[in-house]
Amino acid sequence: MTAAPPMRTKALLADTTSVTLRPRYEGSNICTWIGFKHVNYLVEEAVLIHFARSGASARLLYEEHGLGLDIVRLDTRVLHAFHLDDEAEAEVVPDTSDADSTLGFKVTLRVTRGGSSLKAVTATVRVALRTDTYLDAPGQPPGELARFATERLGTDAPAADVAVPELPADADERAVLTALTEGRNAHAWKWTIPYPYCHFTERLQMSGFLRLMEEAKDRFVAARGISIKTLLDDRKWIPVVPRSTLRITGEALMEEDLYTVYTVEEIFKDLTYTARMDCYVLRDGALALTATGRIVHGYALIENRRDWRLVPFDQRVLDAIGGKASAR
């Protein structure tokens, strides 16, 4: 067995890591293009490799020091689409100040097109080191990383821009969903968190919230009569995502009921729309926000198996996104 490299905190906080990655086969759902979720997975993987090369792999941090490596914020811009079998040249640059309680990174993904290297993705990432409290006798964090250790996720990420609705006494599922969507152009549902979306034995991880964000879009357009398959079959349109942001503001635990709300906030002309996703758990009769984020969507016309081009929304799509009755 190869011994782990010694922990080099200076490298973790100061050195740049470069690595070549390939998007996973699972992320190629329409023709050979890679969806936003798997683009974010590439960003996540690049950051994990940076930790490992600095001698602070996620495994070592957990097994030796009782720290769970949790990505708690992602802000990702997609400038050029990735295709199946593309190679991403990832660069991870540490971006942590002396006053920060989480570790920060700037990630750039490049892809080769026509012999030129193009900046395809830019992202900012924040990482928390969550002290493990599920098992007895947690290890001690290394001295250099002690300031990044936290007993609970989300303590550094207040969500003042999200109003948490109050619930009537003994609110049932219908009452909760009504409270979350009333007066909004929104769609919501309840879901029980399964273990494949979790990590470190107990809590929903960032990739799980990304999967929920993708599902929220899918549920929303289906409820509005313009499901993904409907627009594919009718006009060969696919949704595209130029930007997504997501932050964990609290902890959601395995087998808890999670309420997810997808709210359209802005339609920009007839080209893109921005939706917010908020995730809540119900504890002691009150809603607790566990994650919030935004995603920008447009539509592209599939021209052939290799190419697509952005198209403006037509009236049917505008009505559906805007919540008007003429959506069909």
N, C-alpha and C positions, 0 to 999 in steps of 0.2 A: 504494500500500500504506500502511495506517495505521501510524504509528510506535508502538512499544510505549511505555506510560507509564514514566517513570523509576521505578527501584526505590525503594520507601519502606519501609524495614525497620521503622520505628516503626509504620506503619499495619499491617504484617503481624503484628506482635507485640502491638498494642494496640487497633486499631480494629475495630469490629463491621461485618460485611458482611451485607446483606439482599438476597435475590434470589428471584425467582419461578421455579419449576421445574415440569416436568411429567414424570411417570413414563413410561418408554418402552413402546411397544406390545408389545414382546416379553415384558414382565413380566406381562401379563394372560393367565394360563394356564387358570384356572378361572373361568367367568363373566367378570366385569369387575374382579375383585379383583387387586391387585398383590402379588406375593410378596415375602418378606423380602429376597431377594437384590437386587431392584430398588429396594427402600426404601433399602438400604445404598448402592446406586449413586447415589441422590439425595444422600445424605450426602456421598459422595465428590465428586460434582460441585460441591456447595456449597463445599467446602473448596478445590477447584481454582480456582473463580471468585474466592474470597478471595485466593488467591495472585496470580492474574492482575490483579486490581484494585489490588493493592499493587505492581505492576510486577515481580513475580517469578513469571511464569507458568512452568509446567512446561517449555514449549519453550525459553524464554529461559535458565532455569537449566541445562538440558542443553547447548544449543548454544553458549552464551557462557561457561559456567562449569564444564562437565563434571560437573554434579550431576543425578542422577536423583531425582525427587520420588517417594518411596515411602511409602504409607500402611502403617504397621507394626502398628497396633493399632486395633481398632474394638470399641466396646461400645454396642449399640443396643437400645433399648426401643421397642416398637411399642404405642401406646396406643389408636389408632384406625386402622382399615384405610383404605388408599388404593384408589380405584377408577380405572379408565381415564378419562382426560380430567380428573381432578382437577388442580388447581393447588396446589403446595406452596409456602408462604411460608417460605423457609429463612432462618435467622439463624445466623451463624457468629461465635462469641465466642472470641478468643484466650485460651489458658490455659497459658502457658509461664512457668515460674519461672526465676530467674537460674541455678539449678544444673542445669537440664534439658539433656540432650544431644539431645533430640528436641523438635519443635514440637508443642504441644498445643492442641486446640480443643474447644469445646462447641458442638454443633449442635442446633438445635431446628427441627422442621418442623411447620408449622400447616396445617390444612385447614378450609375453610368447610363447615359443616353446618347447615342450617336457619337461615341468616342469622347464625350465630355462628362465630367463629374458635376452633377446638379445637386444643390441643396434641396432635399426632398421634404424633410421634416425638421422642425425646431420644437423643443419642449423644455419646460422647466419642471423640476421634480423636487419634492420635499420628502424626507425620510425620517420617521420616528423610530426609536428603539424602545419597544414596549417591554417592561419588566414582566416576566412570566409569573403569574400568580396562580395558575391552574395546578401546577405540581408543587410539592413541598420543597422547601430549602432551595430557593432560587440562587443562582450564582451571583457573584458580584461583578458589576460592569468594570471594564478596564478604566483606570483613572482618567485617561485622556478622553474617554467617551462618556463619562459619568454624567456630564451636563446634558446629554441627549437622551438619557434614559427617562422614561415616564411611566407612571403606574396606570395611565389610561390614555387612550387615543383621543385626539380632538381638543385637548385643553388649550392648544395654541391657535385654534382655528375658530374663533367666534363667528357666528353666522347672523350678524345683525340685519342683513338684507333679506332674511327669510322669516316671515311671520308665522309662528306656530299657532294654529287655531286651538281655542279651548273647546273641550268636549262637554256635552251634557252628562249628567250622572248616569252611570251604567250604560254607556253608549255601546251599541252592538256594531257589527261590521258595517252595516248599511249607514248607520249614523256617522261613523268615522269617515267613510268614503265621501259622504255628502259634505261633511265639514271641510274636507280637504279640497273639494272641487267647486264648492258653491261660489258663484260669481266669477269663476275663472273659465278660460278656454282651455280645459284640461281633461285628462283621462287618468284614472287611478285604479289600483287593484291591490288586493292583499295576497301575500305569498309567504309560505313557511320556508325559512332558510335551510337548505340541505347542506350536508357536510361537504360535498364536492366544491362548494363556493367558499369554503372556509380554510383557514390555516392556523397553525399553532394551537390546534386542538379545540378551539372554541369560537373564533370570531370571523366574520365576513371580511375578506381581504379586498384590496383595490381591484384586482382582476374580476372579482365577483360583482362589484359595483359597475364595472365597465360592461359586463354581460347584461346587467339589468338596464343600463342606459340603452344598449342596442335593442333589448326586448321592449323597452318603453316606446321607442319609435315604432316598432313593429305593431304593437298593440294599438297605439294611437291612430295610425293611418288605417288599420283594419276597421277600427270602430267608426272611422269617418268615411268609409266606403271607397278608399283608394289604397287598398292593401298593396304590399310589395308585388305580389303576383298579379294583381289586377292591372297595375300600370305596366308591368313587364309584358303581359299578354296583349293589352290594348294598344300600347305604343312603344314598347321596348325602352321604357324609362326606368332608371335606377337611381336611388338616393345616393348622394355623395356628401362627404363631411370634410369641410376645410378646417374646422376647428372644434375641439372639445376641451372642456375643463371639468375637473372633478376634485372634490376634497372631502375627506372624512372628518366629520365634526363630533362624532361619538362612536360608541361601539355597538354593533349589532351581532348578536350571538346565535350560534347554531340552534336551529329549531324554534327560534323566536318568529313571531309573525311580523313581517315587514310590510309597511304600506308605502307604495311608490306612486308618486304623482308626476305626471309629465304635462307641463304647462307651456303653451305657446306664448311667448312674450313679445315678439316683434316679427313682422314680415317686412323685409327690405325690398321695396319695389316689387318686382315679380321674379326675383332671382334667388333669394335665400330666406330662410326663416330661422329664428333662434328660439329654442325651447329650453326650459329649465327642468331638471329632474331633482326632486327632493325625496328622501327616504326617511321614514319614521318607524320607530317601534313604540308600542303602547305599554307603559309601565305605571302601575298604581293609578290607573284611570287618566293618565296624561300622556300626550304625545311627546316623544323625545326625538329630535332630529339627529340622524346618524351620518348622513351624507347629502351633499348638494353639488350640483354642477350644471353646466350649460353645454349645449351642442348646437352647432350651426349646420343646417341641411340645405342642399340644393338638389336639382335633378339633372341627370345626364342621359342623353340618347345613345343607345348602343348602335354604332354604325357598322361594326363587323366584329369578328372574334377578338380583334386586337385593339380597336379604337373606339372612343366615345367622345362626345362633346357636350358641354353644358347647354341647357335650354331654359328659356323662361317658363314660369308657371303659366298654365292656361287658366281660364275662369273656373273650371271644375276643381282644379287643385287649390286655387286660391280660396274658393268657397269652403272646401273641405278643411283646409288648415285654419281658416278663419272661423269655422264653426257655423257656417251658414247652411240653411236647409237645402240649398240647390246643389249640394255636393255631388249627388248622383246624377 
